[in-house]
Amino acid sequence: MPFLDPEDHLEQSLNLQQRLVKRPAATFFLRAKGGGLEGARVHDGDLLVVDRSVEAADGDVVVAVADGGLGIRRLRNLGSGWVLESSGPGKPRLAVDPEAGVQVWGVVTASITEHCRR
């Protein structure tokens, strides 16, 4: 296994707010709860950076409003319309339909996973 030289990876300073938040007025942080999007590399407990000003595109991981709550799903364009899907078993696709209360609330632009929670 190759080893990393720390000197090759040091930055003068690291400001996560500056690096991950492009539009502060439209950006929110949410904590992922439950499984269902591991295929999108979103895990239970991840801290999600969500930008409401980004226009969602096919394949994006989004935060959506459905049944009066927020959920994390992948957005897909089926040609006949947009749907929200989960990679978890047994979760049905949801058609994006603002009149029925199902709509994209924001785009997940980054997720932070803690590997050691002590």
Summary of the structure (lengths in Angstrom):
residues: 118
radius of gyration: 16.7
end to end distance: 26.8
largest distance: 54.7
contacts: 271
relative contact order: 0.22
helix: 14%
strand: 36%
